[in-house]
Amino acid sequence: NYPLSPEKVRVVHPGCDAGIYFPNGDDPLVRQEDPYCLYVGNLLPHKNLLRLLDALAILRRRRPCRLIIRGEGRPAYVQAVGERVETLGLTGAVAFVGYTGERVLRDLYVHAACLVLPSLGEGFGLPVLEAMACGTPVVTANTSSLPEVAGDAALTVDPNDAIVLADAMHRVLTDRELREELRRRGLARAALFGWRRAAEQMSQLLDEADGRKPSP
């Protein structure tokens, strides 16, 4: 901890590049008989992937759905995730994709039924904004920084409850009106987080710290 009073702390959020992450014009569920949910991030314990797999198993009792996991992580945890996939009988329903370039990642976002990020803790949660910028509905945790990033543009749930998580994923898969509303709100939300805005805020803070008046 640093001996600073709260009123002296300013937050400058990272940005999301709209030139890289942008939507397609259609709903992917209209064309997909076997849709997929998408997880983007490291494979580490705080990402809560074991519970996400539990939720997927519950969801698949109600509706066909796959999960694509994009990322890499610690070998021991990757092994635990693979073992949970086998234990739950999800071998044919879960695909692992390593780190990819931005173009491939954008394609994964725009064709996904939703992004699911059930982390137990996040410093920010950039995949939430990237998915929203692509017009992809988001289901995420109601903990740490994620509600601040998502605002009212995502379904936020208790990440410790696999049943609640599965219910949220099911809602997105089956309720077209909800998907359209999340898409609309997500695009508007992502537009608030640009790198230009972040740079301007940082420049203003540096000017203030140096005792200069901010430029008009």
Secondary structure, DSSP 4 states (H G I P E B T S, - for coil): -----GGG---------TTTS---SS-GGGT-SS-EEEEES-B-GGG-HHHHHHHHHHHTTTS--EEEEE--B-HHHHHHHHHHHHHTT-TTTEEEE----HHHHHHHHHT-SEEEE--S--S--HHHHHHHHTT--EEEESSTTHHHHHTTSSEEE-TT-HHHHHHHHHHHHH-HHHHHHHHHHHHHHHTT--HHHHHHHHHHHHHHHTTPPPP-
